Amino acid sequence: MIKQSHSTYAVICLVAFSQGVINLSELAISYLLKEDYGMNPTEMTYIQGIISIPWVIKPLWGLCTDLLPIFSYRRKSYLFLFGLMGFVLFYALSIYGTKDALTGVSILLSIQICIAFCNVVAEALLVEISSGNDSSTNNVSLFFGFKAFGTLMTSYLSGYSLKYLQKQQIFRITSIFPLIIAGASIFLNEGQHKDTNIKKQLQELHRFLNIKAIYKPIVFIFCFMLQPSTSTAMFYFQTVYLRYTAEFLGKIKFLFALANITAVSIFNRYLRNYSFKSVFFVTTLTYSVVNSLQILQVTRRNVDLGIRDEVFSLCDTLLMQLVAELNMLPILVLACKICPSKIEGTMYALLMSTINLGQLVARQIGGILMYFMNINEASFENLWIMIIMTSVYILILLPFLSTIKEKEMIESKEIYNKQDFDEQHIFEKGYEKLSLSFVDS
């Protein structure tokens, strides 16, 4: 386990903050797909799914950082390399990305590889400094709190800047932050490492995942994340039907980030000592109800009640994202707690990629539903039915919450670590005896 130095915490927080700040370009990218490339909601959902693939294969990036050191460093070399590449790619997006859809999507995919790689490294450091102590909740809250703060700092500007700046200029401004990550990596306090046996490491990962108390919750989390996504449909509803400006969408993004920070604070202060099942059960029920409130707007009932669309959207975003983040934080903390030593980067990346894969499939399911329900930029009549489907889906899975036994999961990790230590201890003792026998002879 690495030393819990100030430089390690500083790098983790900087990566999280920069990852949030990079959302400055999120609205610009959405408008790039919608206006410059002329995509409809279904096409945008499909392309966003392709772009998010690097987040699904995070275990691959975790294996690279755990097993293949560059210049004897497992973390800082990758942060420097992919931070620098992220800078170059964002700048290339500003020059070539707005001219051709294929080129633009290829650059966006490459950018996500860089961001995902830096994220994996930061999360591996996060798990390492949490291993063997009770700081998991604090460290997860710190990481996602800084990420939300970075999003908060730039969310309103993401919409406001589109009013005065071209997309190309926004992409160039965003390119600065991956470069900052590359520079900060130099100050990371990390010992040197030798190459590790990849086959042995994969066997260790397979052995851990075969534990019943571990793989069942992973399957449950994946199924839970399959809730069909309505985000793309709502983006088109807001920009086409409600005619929200980019500036107003920036305000929505601002409240989105504010809700995340508030949720982290509430969880860390009031909910951290409650069991996973308690928090998850209550927040899931609450989210199902809050998510259904969108029906009031898409059916125009909010107007009948005298609530302006802008006011409804702002309040709904704040409430829905607050509950959604409170629903997700117990999963993130639990994932941090159960990662065993030596494969912590790969294991945490695997758990996060399970979430990302679920979200990716959920977006595609959402796209398929939009297609068959005839939800597009010219028709939103059936959008309320899709919202009901998403709200009901997560409730169906609650009876299977019993598959997650937090105490057994943590005990399984401790037993695994002890067995690994005992095997290593026996090997070292055997090697020591063998060396002495050669000396005696």
MIGUMI-96374 format. One record per residue (C-alpha): y, x negated, z negated; residue number from 0. Coordinates in Angstrom, 2 decimals, always signed. Layout:
MIGUMI-96374
pt py:Y px:X pz:Z nr:NUM;
...
This chain:
MIGUMI-96374
pt py:+0.00 px:+0.00 pz:+0.00 nr:0;
pt py:+3.41 px:-1.37 pz:+0.90 nr:1;
pt py:+6.00 px:-2.11 pz:-1.70 nr:2;
pt py:+8.34 px:+0.82 pz:-2.37 nr:3;
pt py:+11.44 px:-1.16 pz:-1.42 nr:4;
pt py:+14.88 px:+0.20 pz:-0.76 nr:5;
pt py:+14.62 px:-0.95 pz:+2.86 nr:6;
pt py:+11.52 px:+1.19 pz:+3.42 nr:7;
pt py:+13.21 px:+4.30 pz:+2.05 nr:8;
pt py:+16.33 px:+3.50 pz:+4.06 nr:9;
pt py:+14.37 px:+3.23 pz:+7.32 nr:10;
pt py:+12.42 px:+6.44 pz:+6.62 nr:11;
pt py:+15.64 px:+8.34 pz:+5.92 nr:12;
pt py:+17.37 px:+6.87 pz:+8.96 nr:13;
pt py:+14.52 px:+7.83 pz:+11.30 nr:14;
pt py:+14.48 px:+11.36 pz:+9.84 nr:15;
pt py:+18.27 px:+11.66 pz:+10.11 nr:16;
pt py:+18.30 px:+10.33 pz:+13.68 nr:17;
pt py:+15.50 px:+12.68 pz:+14.68 nr:18;
pt py:+17.67 px:+15.53 pz:+13.44 nr:19;
pt py:+20.80 px:+14.20 pz:+15.16 nr:20;
pt py:+18.96 px:+13.94 pz:+18.48 nr:21;
pt py:+19.00 px:+17.77 pz:+18.44 nr:22;
pt py:+22.56 px:+17.33 pz:+19.70 nr:23;
pt py:+21.01 px:+17.39 pz:+23.17 nr:24;
pt py:+18.64 px:+20.34 pz:+22.53 nr:25;
pt py:+20.95 px:+23.05 pz:+23.86 nr:26;
pt py:+21.99 px:+20.85 pz:+26.77 nr:27;
pt py:+18.32 px:+20.44 pz:+27.70 nr:28;
pt py:+17.72 px:+24.22 pz:+27.46 nr:29;
pt py:+20.65 px:+24.87 pz:+29.79 nr:30;
pt py:+19.45 px:+22.06 pz:+32.06 nr:31;
pt py:+16.12 px:+23.87 pz:+32.50 nr:32;
pt py:+17.71 px:+27.30 pz:+32.80 nr:33;
pt py:+20.74 px:+26.59 pz:+35.01 nr:34;
pt py:+20.24 px:+23.28 pz:+36.83 nr:35;
pt py:+16.53 px:+23.80 pz:+37.51 nr:36;
pt py:+16.77 px:+27.62 pz:+37.76 nr:37;
pt py:+13.73 px:+28.33 pz:+35.56 nr:38;
pt py:+12.80 px:+31.79 pz:+34.31 nr:39;
pt py:+11.50 px:+32.34 pz:+30.73 nr:40;
pt py:+7.82 px:+31.88 pz:+31.64 nr:41;
pt py:+8.52 px:+28.68 pz:+33.61 nr:42;
pt py:+10.65 px:+27.27 pz:+30.80 nr:43;
pt py:+7.90 px:+27.98 pz:+28.28 nr:44;
pt py:+5.39 px:+26.14 pz:+30.48 nr:45;
pt py:+7.67 px:+23.10 pz:+30.92 nr:46;
pt py:+8.52 px:+22.98 pz:+27.20 nr:47;
pt py:+4.79 px:+22.95 pz:+26.55 nr:48;
pt py:+4.34 px:+19.91 pz:+28.82 nr:49;
pt py:+7.26 px:+18.10 pz:+27.21 nr:50;
pt py:+5.82 px:+18.67 pz:+23.72 nr:51;
pt py:+2.41 px:+17.13 pz:+24.54 nr:52;
pt py:+3.33 px:+13.76 pz:+22.90 nr:53;
pt py:+3.60 px:+15.60 pz:+19.57 nr:54;
pt py:+0.09 px:+17.00 pz:+20.00 nr:55;
pt py:-1.51 px:+13.60 pz:+20.53 nr:56;
pt py:+0.19 px:+12.02 pz:+17.51 nr:57;
pt py:-3.19 px:+10.74 pz:+16.20 nr:58;
pt py:-3.24 px:+8.40 pz:+19.22 nr:59;
pt py:+0.13 px:+6.98 pz:+18.21 nr:60;
pt py:-1.10 px:+6.81 pz:+14.60 nr:61;
pt py:-4.15 px:+4.82 pz:+15.67 nr:62;
pt py:-1.90 px:+2.41 pz:+17.57 nr:63;
pt py:+0.31 px:+1.75 pz:+14.56 nr:64;
pt py:-2.63 px:+1.51 pz:+12.14 nr:65;
pt py:-4.90 px:-0.66 pz:+14.28 nr:66;
pt py:-2.87 px:-2.58 pz:+16.84 nr:67;
pt py:-0.08 px:-4.64 pz:+15.26 nr:68;
pt py:+2.57 px:-6.09 pz:+17.59 nr:69;
pt py:+3.54 px:-9.62 pz:+16.52 nr:70;
pt py:+1.53 px:-8.93 pz:+13.33 nr:71;
pt py:+3.63 px:-5.89 pz:+12.36 nr:72;
pt py:+2.23 px:-2.35 pz:+12.31 nr:73;
pt py:+5.49 px:-0.45 pz:+11.80 nr:74;
pt py:+8.69 px:-2.35 pz:+12.54 nr:75;
pt py:+7.61 px:-3.58 pz:+15.99 nr:76;
pt py:+6.85 px:-0.05 pz:+17.18 nr:77;
pt py:+10.09 px:+1.31 pz:+15.73 nr:78;
pt py:+12.07 px:-1.36 pz:+17.55 nr:79;
pt py:+10.21 px:-0.95 pz:+20.85 nr:80;
pt py:+10.29 px:+2.84 pz:+21.06 nr:81;
pt py:+13.78 px:+3.12 pz:+19.62 nr:82;
pt py:+15.00 px:+0.83 pz:+22.38 nr:83;
pt py:+13.03 px:+2.75 pz:+25.02 nr:84;
pt py:+14.49 px:+6.03 pz:+23.73 nr:85;
pt py:+18.00 px:+4.66 pz:+24.27 nr:86;
pt py:+17.20 px:+3.61 pz:+27.84 nr:87;
pt py:+15.51 px:+6.93 pz:+28.68 nr:88;
pt py:+18.32 px:+9.14 pz:+27.35 nr:89;
pt py:+20.77 px:+7.10 pz:+29.39 nr:90;
pt py:+18.51 px:+7.45 pz:+32.46 nr:91;
pt py:+18.41 px:+11.22 pz:+31.86 nr:92;
pt py:+22.20 px:+11.32 pz:+32.11 nr:93;
pt py:+22.08 px:+9.61 pz:+35.52 nr:94;
pt py:+18.95 px:+10.92 pz:+37.22 nr:95;
pt py:+17.74 px:+13.89 pz:+35.15 nr:96;
pt py:+20.26 px:+16.45 pz:+36.39 nr:97;
pt py:+19.54 px:+15.79 pz:+40.07 nr:98;
pt py:+15.83 px:+16.54 pz:+40.36 nr:99;
pt py:+13.54 px:+18.73 pz:+38.23 nr:100;
pt py:+10.47 px:+16.48 pz:+38.55 nr:101;
pt py:+12.43 px:+13.37 pz:+37.60 nr:102;
pt py:+14.17 px:+15.17 pz:+34.75 nr:103;
pt py:+10.97 px:+16.59 pz:+33.25 nr:104;
pt py:+9.27 px:+13.18 pz:+33.55 nr:105;
pt py:+12.13 px:+11.52 pz:+31.66 nr:106;
pt py:+12.13 px:+14.27 pz:+29.02 nr:107;
pt py:+8.38 px:+13.78 pz:+28.53 nr:108;
pt py:+8.90 px:+10.02 pz:+28.11 nr:109;
pt py:+11.72 px:+10.62 pz:+25.62 nr:110;
pt py:+9.43 px:+12.81 pz:+23.51 nr:111;
pt py:+6.82 px:+10.03 pz:+23.49 nr:112;
pt py:+9.42 px:+7.68 pz:+22.02 nr:113;
pt py:+10.66 px:+10.18 pz:+19.43 nr:114;
pt py:+7.10 px:+11.14 pz:+18.45 nr:115;
pt py:+6.11 px:+7.48 pz:+18.06 nr:116;
pt py:+9.08 px:+6.73 pz:+15.78 nr:117;
pt py:+8.25 px:+9.89 pz:+13.83 nr:118;
pt py:+4.63 px:+8.78 pz:+13.35 nr:119;
pt py:+5.75 px:+5.40 pz:+12.03 nr:120;
pt py:+8.19 px:+6.99 pz:+9.56 nr:121;
pt py:+5.57 px:+9.47 pz:+8.37 nr:122;
pt py:+3.02 px:+6.67 pz:+7.93 nr:123;
pt py:+5.52 px:+4.82 pz:+5.73 nr:124;
pt py:+6.14 px:+8.08 pz:+3.88 nr:125;
pt py:+2.44 px:+8.53 pz:+3.12 nr:126;
pt py:+2.02 px:+4.88 pz:+2.13 nr:127;
pt py:+4.77 px:+4.97 pz:-0.50 nr:128;
pt py:+3.39 px:+8.28 pz:-1.80 nr:129;
pt py:-0.19 px:+7.03 pz:-2.12 nr:130;
pt py:-1.49 px:+6.64 pz:-5.65 nr:131;
pt py:+1.41 px:+8.41 pz:-7.36 nr:132;
pt py:+2.87 px:+11.87 pz:-7.83 nr:133;
pt py:+5.91 px:+11.44 pz:-5.59 nr:134;
pt py:+4.57 px:+13.30 pz:-2.55 nr:135;
pt py:+6.80 px:+16.34 pz:-3.04 nr:136;
pt py:+9.91 px:+14.21 pz:-3.55 nr:137;
pt py:+9.20 px:+12.00 pz:-0.55 nr:138;
pt py:+8.40 px:+14.88 pz:+1.81 nr:139;
pt py:+11.52 px:+16.71 pz:+0.62 nr:140;
pt py:+13.56 px:+13.54 pz:+1.16 nr:141;
pt py:+12.26 px:+13.04 pz:+4.70 nr:142;
pt py:+12.66 px:+16.60 pz:+5.90 nr:143;
pt py:+15.90 px:+16.98 pz:+3.99 nr:144;
pt py:+17.46 px:+14.06 pz:+5.89 nr:145;
pt py:+16.08 px:+15.42 pz:+9.15 nr:146;
pt py:+17.65 px:+18.83 pz:+8.45 nr:147;
pt py:+20.91 px:+17.14 pz:+7.45 nr:148;
pt py:+20.96 px:+15.29 pz:+10.77 nr:149;
pt py:+20.40 px:+18.57 pz:+12.59 nr:150;
pt py:+23.12 px:+20.19 pz:+10.51 nr:151;
pt py:+25.61 px:+17.44 pz:+11.40 nr:152;
pt py:+25.23 px:+18.01 pz:+15.14 nr:153;
pt py:+23.96 px:+21.58 pz:+15.54 nr:154;
pt py:+27.35 px:+23.24 pz:+15.91 nr:155;
pt py:+28.55 px:+20.35 pz:+18.05 nr:156;
pt py:+25.56 px:+20.86 pz:+20.38 nr:157;
pt py:+27.04 px:+24.16 pz:+21.53 nr:158;
pt py:+30.72 px:+23.25 pz:+21.13 nr:159;
pt py:+30.31 px:+20.06 pz:+23.16 nr:160;
pt py:+28.88 px:+21.99 pz:+26.14 nr:161;
pt py:+32.24 px:+23.74 pz:+26.35 nr:162;
pt py:+34.15 px:+20.49 pz:+26.87 nr:163;
pt py:+31.58 px:+17.90 pz:+27.94 nr:164;
pt py:+29.10 px:+17.68 pz:+30.79 nr:165;
pt py:+25.39 px:+17.51 pz:+30.02 nr:166;
pt py:+25.33 px:+13.91 pz:+31.24 nr:167;
pt py:+27.92 px:+12.90 pz:+28.64 nr:168;
pt py:+25.97 px:+14.62 pz:+25.86 nr:169;
pt py:+22.80 px:+12.74 pz:+26.85 nr:170;
pt py:+24.69 px:+9.43 pz:+26.73 nr:171;
pt py:+26.06 px:+10.18 pz:+23.27 nr:172;
pt py:+22.58 px:+11.11 pz:+22.07 nr:173;
pt py:+21.17 px:+7.81 pz:+23.38 nr:174;
pt py:+23.03 px:+5.94 pz:+20.62 nr:175;
pt py:+20.75 px:+7.20 pz:+17.85 nr:176;
pt py:+17.39 px:+5.82 pz:+19.10 nr:177;
pt py:+19.23 px:+2.50 pz:+19.45 nr:178;
pt py:+20.26 px:+2.73 pz:+15.78 nr:179;
pt py:+16.58 px:+3.21 pz:+14.84 nr:180;
pt py:+15.67 px:+0.07 pz:+16.80 nr:181;
pt py:+18.36 px:-1.91 pz:+14.97 nr:182;
pt py:+17.36 px:-0.60 pz:+11.54 nr:183;
pt py:+13.70 px:-1.53 pz:+12.09 nr:184;
pt py:+14.62 px:-5.20 pz:+11.78 nr:185;
pt py:+15.42 px:-4.69 pz:+8.09 nr:186;
pt py:+12.12 px:-3.00 pz:+7.26 nr:187;
pt py:+10.27 px:-4.88 pz:+4.51 nr:188;
pt py:+6.72 px:-5.12 pz:+5.86 nr:189;
pt py:+3.97 px:-7.65 pz:+5.42 nr:190;
pt py:+2.09 px:-9.04 pz:+8.39 nr:191;
pt py:-1.24 px:-7.53 pz:+9.44 nr:192;
pt py:-4.22 px:-8.58 pz:+11.50 nr:193;
pt py:-5.92 px:-6.46 pz:+14.15 nr:194;
pt py:-8.36 px:-3.94 pz:+12.70 nr:195;
pt py:-11.74 px:-2.93 pz:+14.07 nr:196;
pt py:-10.95 px:+0.25 pz:+16.03 nr:197;
pt py:-14.54 px:+1.48 pz:+16.04 nr:198;
pt py:-14.82 px:+1.12 pz:+12.26 nr:199;
pt py:-11.49 px:+2.89 pz:+11.73 nr:200;
pt py:-12.56 px:+5.82 pz:+13.90 nr:201;
pt py:-15.81 px:+6.03 pz:+11.96 nr:202;
pt py:-13.81 px:+6.15 pz:+8.72 nr:203;
pt py:-11.65 px:+8.95 pz:+10.09 nr:204;
pt py:-14.74 px:+10.86 pz:+11.24 nr:205;
pt py:-16.39 px:+10.39 pz:+7.84 nr:206;
pt py:-13.35 px:+11.79 pz:+6.04 nr:207;
pt py:-12.96 px:+14.74 pz:+8.40 nr:208;
pt py:-16.61 px:+15.68 pz:+7.90 nr:209;
pt py:-15.86 px:+16.56 pz:+4.28 nr:210;
pt py:-16.08 px:+20.35 pz:+3.96 nr:211;
pt py:-13.02 px:+20.61 pz:+1.72 nr:212;
pt py:-10.95 px:+18.79 pz:+4.38 nr:213;
pt py:-11.89 px:+20.24 pz:+7.77 nr:214;
pt py:-11.83 px:+23.92 pz:+6.77 nr:215;
pt py:-8.13 px:+23.90 pz:+5.78 nr:216;
pt py:-7.29 px:+22.03 pz:+8.99 nr:217;
pt py:-8.92 px:+24.79 pz:+11.03 nr:218;
pt py:-7.03 px:+27.42 pz:+9.02 nr:219;
pt py:-3.68 px:+25.69 pz:+9.53 nr:220;
pt py:-4.31 px:+25.42 pz:+13.27 nr:221;
pt py:-5.15 px:+29.12 pz:+13.53 nr:222;
pt py:-2.08 px:+30.01 pz:+11.47 nr:223;
pt py:+0.18 px:+28.08 pz:+13.84 nr:224;
pt py:-1.11 px:+30.11 pz:+16.80 nr:225;
pt py:+1.38 px:+32.88 pz:+16.07 nr:226;
pt py:+2.72 px:+33.76 pz:+19.56 nr:227;
pt py:+6.20 px:+32.30 pz:+20.02 nr:228;
pt py:+9.15 px:+34.52 pz:+20.96 nr:229;
pt py:+11.73 px:+31.70 pz:+20.91 nr:230;
pt py:+12.11 px:+31.38 pz:+24.70 nr:231;
pt py:+12.28 px:+35.16 pz:+25.16 nr:232;
pt py:+14.96 px:+35.39 pz:+22.46 nr:233;
pt py:+16.93 px:+32.53 pz:+24.09 nr:234;
pt py:+17.09 px:+34.48 pz:+27.35 nr:235;
pt py:+17.82 px:+37.74 pz:+25.51 nr:236;
pt py:+20.76 px:+36.09 pz:+23.73 nr:237;
pt py:+22.18 px:+34.25 pz:+26.74 nr:238;
pt py:+21.53 px:+36.85 pz:+29.48 nr:239;
pt py:+21.59 px:+40.25 pz:+27.76 nr:240;
pt py:+23.89 px:+39.56 pz:+24.80 nr:241;
pt py:+25.85 px:+36.95 pz:+26.77 nr:242;
pt py:+26.15 px:+34.52 pz:+23.88 nr:243;
pt py:+28.08 px:+31.39 pz:+24.76 nr:244;
pt py:+26.81 px:+27.86 pz:+24.19 nr:245;
pt py:+29.40 px:+27.52 pz:+21.44 nr:246;
pt py:+28.01 px:+30.53 pz:+19.56 nr:247;
pt py:+24.44 px:+29.27 pz:+20.02 nr:248;
pt py:+25.66 px:+26.09 pz:+18.35 nr:249;
pt py:+26.69 px:+28.18 pz:+15.34 nr:250;
pt py:+23.19 px:+29.66 pz:+15.25 nr:251;
pt py:+21.73 px:+26.14 pz:+15.35 nr:252;
pt py:+24.06 px:+25.18 pz:+12.49 nr:253;
pt py:+22.75 px:+28.01 pz:+10.30 nr:254;
pt py:+19.20 px:+27.10 pz:+11.35 nr:255;
pt py:+19.71 px:+23.58 pz:+9.96 nr:256;
pt py:+21.53 px:+24.87 pz:+6.88 nr:257;
pt py:+18.56 px:+27.12 pz:+6.15 nr:258;
pt py:+16.21 px:+24.12 pz:+6.36 nr:259;
pt py:+18.26 px:+22.10 pz:+3.86 nr:260;
pt py:+18.52 px:+25.08 pz:+1.52 nr:261;
pt py:+14.76 px:+25.65 pz:+1.75 nr:262;
pt py:+14.00 px:+22.00 pz:+0.91 nr:263;
pt py:+16.32 px:+22.22 pz:-2.11 nr:264;
pt py:+14.79 px:+25.51 pz:-3.32 nr:265;
pt py:+11.25 px:+24.25 pz:-2.88 nr:266;
pt py:+11.90 px:+20.94 pz:-4.63 nr:267;
pt py:+13.70 px:+22.58 pz:-7.55 nr:268;
pt py:+11.83 px:+25.83 pz:-8.15 nr:269;
pt py:+8.51 px:+25.92 pz:-6.26 nr:270;
pt py:+7.08 px:+22.41 pz:-6.39 nr:271;
pt py:+4.94 px:+23.11 pz:-9.47 nr:272;
pt py:+3.41 px:+26.31 pz:-8.13 nr:273;
pt py:+0.04 px:+26.20 pz:-6.39 nr:274;
pt py:-0.19 px:+25.94 pz:-2.62 nr:275;
pt py:-1.83 px:+29.35 pz:-2.29 nr:276;
pt py:+0.82 px:+31.13 pz:-4.38 nr:277;
pt py:+3.78 px:+29.81 pz:-2.42 nr:278;
pt py:+2.07 px:+30.14 pz:+0.94 nr:279;
pt py:+0.87 px:+33.71 pz:+0.33 nr:280;
pt py:+4.26 px:+35.03 pz:-0.81 nr:281;
pt py:+6.27 px:+33.24 pz:+1.91 nr:282;
pt py:+3.86 px:+34.40 pz:+4.63 nr:283;
pt py:+4.24 px:+38.03 pz:+3.57 nr:284;
pt py:+8.02 px:+37.62 pz:+3.39 nr:285;
pt py:+8.21 px:+35.91 pz:+6.78 nr:286;
pt py:+6.23 px:+38.70 pz:+8.44 nr:287;
pt py:+8.79 px:+41.23 pz:+7.21 nr:288;
pt py:+11.83 px:+39.08 pz:+8.04 nr:289;
pt py:+10.53 px:+38.25 pz:+11.52 nr:290;
pt py:+10.19 px:+41.97 pz:+12.24 nr:291;
pt py:+13.92 px:+42.44 pz:+11.65 nr:292;
pt py:+14.53 px:+41.08 pz:+15.16 nr:293;
pt py:+13.23 px:+44.42 pz:+16.43 nr:294;
pt py:+16.45 px:+46.04 pz:+15.20 nr:295;
pt py:+18.46 px:+43.89 pz:+17.60 nr:296;
pt py:+16.25 px:+43.98 pz:+20.68 nr:297;
pt py:+16.04 px:+47.79 pz:+20.41 nr:298;
pt py:+19.83 px:+47.93 pz:+19.74 nr:299;
pt py:+19.37 px:+49.69 pz:+16.38 nr:300;
pt py:+21.76 px:+47.20 pz:+14.80 nr:301;
pt py:+24.55 px:+48.65 pz:+16.94 nr:302;
pt py:+23.66 px:+52.16 pz:+15.75 nr:303;
pt py:+23.93 px:+50.86 pz:+12.19 nr:304;
pt py:+27.36 px:+49.40 pz:+12.91 nr:305;
pt py:+26.24 px:+45.74 pz:+12.72 nr:306;
pt py:+27.71 px:+43.50 pz:+15.42 nr:307;
pt py:+25.23 px:+41.41 pz:+17.41 nr:308;
pt py:+26.87 px:+38.13 pz:+16.38 nr:309;
pt py:+26.77 px:+39.00 pz:+12.67 nr:310;
pt py:+23.17 px:+40.20 pz:+12.91 nr:311;
pt py:+22.03 px:+37.05 pz:+14.76 nr:312;
pt py:+23.68 px:+34.70 pz:+12.25 nr:313;
pt py:+22.28 px:+36.50 pz:+9.19 nr:314;
pt py:+18.84 px:+36.92 pz:+10.77 nr:315;
pt py:+18.65 px:+33.23 pz:+11.72 nr:316;
pt py:+19.62 px:+32.07 pz:+8.25 nr:317;
pt py:+17.13 px:+34.34 pz:+6.48 nr:318;
pt py:+14.22 px:+33.87 pz:+8.90 nr:319;
pt py:+14.45 px:+30.08 pz:+9.05 nr:320;
pt py:+14.87 px:+29.81 pz:+5.27 nr:321;
pt py:+11.60 px:+31.68 pz:+4.72 nr:322;
pt py:+9.86 px:+29.85 pz:+7.60 nr:323;
pt py:+10.71 px:+26.45 pz:+6.12 nr:324;
pt py:+9.58 px:+27.54 pz:+2.64 nr:325;
pt py:+6.34 px:+28.63 pz:+4.31 nr:326;
pt py:+5.86 px:+25.26 pz:+6.01 nr:327;
pt py:+6.82 px:+22.84 pz:+3.20 nr:328;
pt py:+3.66 px:+23.41 pz:+1.08 nr:329;
pt py:+1.56 px:+22.46 pz:+4.12 nr:330;
pt py:+3.54 px:+19.25 pz:+4.65 nr:331;
pt py:+3.28 px:+18.25 pz:+0.97 nr:332;
pt py:-0.45 px:+18.97 pz:+0.88 nr:333;
pt py:-0.96 px:+16.92 pz:+4.05 nr:334;
pt py:+0.80 px:+13.98 pz:+2.40 nr:335;
pt py:-1.33 px:+14.27 pz:-0.74 nr:336;
pt py:-4.75 px:+14.24 pz:+0.94 nr:337;
pt py:-4.33 px:+11.25 pz:+3.30 nr:338;
pt py:-6.75 px:+8.46 pz:+2.29 nr:339;
pt py:-5.80 px:+4.79 pz:+2.18 nr:340;
pt py:-6.12 px:+2.52 pz:+5.25 nr:341;
pt py:-6.05 px:+5.45 pz:+7.70 nr:342;
pt py:-3.02 px:+7.20 pz:+6.19 nr:343;
pt py:-0.91 px:+6.92 pz:+9.36 nr:344;
pt py:-3.66 px:+8.25 pz:+11.61 nr:345;
pt py:-4.68 px:+11.00 pz:+9.19 nr:346;
pt py:-1.16 px:+12.31 pz:+8.60 nr:347;
pt py:-0.50 px:+12.16 pz:+12.34 nr:348;
pt py:-3.70 px:+14.16 pz:+12.88 nr:349;
pt py:-2.59 px:+16.82 pz:+10.42 nr:350;
pt py:+0.87 px:+17.02 pz:+11.98 nr:351;
pt py:-0.59 px:+17.14 pz:+15.48 nr:352;
pt py:-2.77 px:+20.06 pz:+14.35 nr:353;
pt py:+0.46 px:+21.90 pz:+13.57 nr:354;
pt py:+2.07 px:+20.76 pz:+16.83 nr:355;
pt py:-0.97 px:+21.70 pz:+18.90 nr:356;
pt py:-0.95 px:+25.14 pz:+17.32 nr:357;
pt py:+2.75 px:+25.52 pz:+18.14 nr:358;
pt py:+2.17 px:+24.32 pz:+21.70 nr:359;
pt py:-0.63 px:+26.83 pz:+22.26 nr:360;
pt py:+1.50 px:+29.51 pz:+20.58 nr:361;
pt py:+4.31 px:+28.88 pz:+23.08 nr:362;
pt py:+1.88 px:+29.17 pz:+25.97 nr:363;
pt py:+0.43 px:+32.38 pz:+24.52 nr:364;
pt py:+4.01 px:+33.60 pz:+24.24 nr:365;
pt py:+4.59 px:+32.73 pz:+27.90 nr:366;
pt py:+1.44 px:+34.58 pz:+28.95 nr:367;
pt py:+2.45 px:+37.64 pz:+26.93 nr:368;
pt py:+5.91 px:+37.58 pz:+28.50 nr:369;
pt py:+4.35 px:+37.49 pz:+31.95 nr:370;
pt py:+1.93 px:+40.39 pz:+31.42 nr:371;
pt py:+4.47 px:+42.44 pz:+29.42 nr:372;
pt py:+7.10 px:+41.93 pz:+32.13 nr:373;
pt py:+9.58 px:+40.24 pz:+29.78 nr:374;
pt py:+11.99 px:+38.19 pz:+31.87 nr:375;
pt py:+15.69 px:+37.55 pz:+32.40 nr:376;
pt py:+16.07 px:+41.04 pz:+33.90 nr:377;
pt py:+13.87 px:+43.05 pz:+31.53 nr:378;
pt py:+13.54 px:+42.96 pz:+27.73 nr:379;
pt py:+12.19 px:+46.49 pz:+27.14 nr:380;
pt py:+8.85 px:+45.28 pz:+25.76 nr:381;
pt py:+10.19 px:+42.41 pz:+23.67 nr:382;
pt py:+10.01 px:+44.50 pz:+20.48 nr:383;
pt py:+6.24 px:+44.94 pz:+20.98 nr:384;
pt py:+5.81 px:+41.18 pz:+21.25 nr:385;
pt py:+7.75 px:+40.69 pz:+18.00 nr:386;
pt py:+5.47 px:+43.16 pz:+16.21 nr:387;
pt py:+2.42 px:+41.27 pz:+17.49 nr:388;
pt py:+3.74 px:+37.98 pz:+16.09 nr:389;
pt py:+4.51 px:+39.54 pz:+12.70 nr:390;
pt py:+1.08 px:+41.17 pz:+12.37 nr:391;
pt py:-0.88 px:+38.11 pz:+13.52 nr:392;
pt py:-0.07 px:+35.92 pz:+10.48 nr:393;
pt py:-1.02 px:+38.73 pz:+8.10 nr:394;
pt py:-4.49 px:+38.94 pz:+9.64 nr:395;
pt py:-5.19 px:+35.35 pz:+8.56 nr:396;
pt py:-4.23 px:+35.73 pz:+4.87 nr:397;
pt py:-7.76 px:+36.74 pz:+3.73 nr:398;
pt py:-8.95 px:+33.31 pz:+4.96 nr:399;
pt py:-6.49 px:+31.49 pz:+2.69 nr:400;
pt py:-9.39 px:+31.02 pz:+0.28 nr:401;
pt py:-10.71 px:+28.25 pz:+2.56 nr:402;
pt py:-7.95 px:+25.99 pz:+1.21 nr:403;
pt py:-8.96 px:+24.56 pz:-2.16 nr:404;
pt py:-6.18 px:+22.13 pz:-3.07 nr:405;
pt py:-7.94 px:+20.58 pz:-6.07 nr:406;
pt py:-11.15 px:+19.93 pz:-4.10 nr:407;
pt py:-9.16 px:+18.38 pz:-1.24 nr:408;
pt py:-7.42 px:+15.89 pz:-3.53 nr:409;
pt py:-10.68 px:+15.11 pz:-5.36 nr:410;
pt py:-12.39 px:+14.49 pz:-2.01 nr:411;
pt py:-9.67 px:+12.03 pz:-1.07 nr:412;
pt py:-10.03 px:+10.18 pz:-4.41 nr:413;
pt py:-13.82 px:+10.00 pz:-4.06 nr:414;
pt py:-13.43 px:+8.72 pz:-0.51 nr:415;
pt py:-10.95 px:+6.04 pz:-1.61 nr:416;
pt py:-13.23 px:+4.99 pz:-4.48 nr:417;
pt py:-16.26 px:+4.68 pz:-2.20 nr:418;
pt py:-14.18 px:+2.67 pz:+0.25 nr:419;
pt py:-13.00 px:+0.39 pz:-2.58 nr:420;
pt py:-16.53 px:-0.04 pz:-3.94 nr:421;
pt py:-17.86 px:-0.97 pz:-0.50 nr:422;
pt py:-15.05 px:-3.48 pz:-0.01 nr:423;
pt py:-15.62 px:-4.88 pz:-3.52 nr:424;
pt py:-19.34 px:-5.33 pz:-2.88 nr:425;
pt py:-18.58 px:-7.04 pz:+0.44 nr:426;
pt py:-16.10 px:-9.44 pz:-1.16 nr:427;
pt py:-18.49 px:-10.29 pz:-4.01 nr:428;
pt py:-21.31 px:-10.89 pz:-1.54 nr:429;
pt py:-19.07 px:-13.09 pz:+0.59 nr:430;
pt py:-17.99 px:-15.04 pz:-2.51 nr:431;
pt py:-21.61 px:-15.65 pz:-3.55 nr:432;
pt py:-22.53 px:-16.71 pz:-0.02 nr:433;
pt py:-19.63 px:-19.19 pz:+0.03 nr:434;
pt py:-20.68 px:-20.68 pz:-3.33 nr:435;
pt py:-24.26 px:-21.09 pz:-2.15 nr:436;
pt py:-23.04 px:-23.12 pz:+0.82 nr:437;
pt py:-20.92 px:-25.29 pz:-1.52 nr:438;
pt py:-23.89 px:-25.88 pz:-3.88 nr:439;
pt py:-26.13 px:-26.85 pz:-1.01 nr:440;
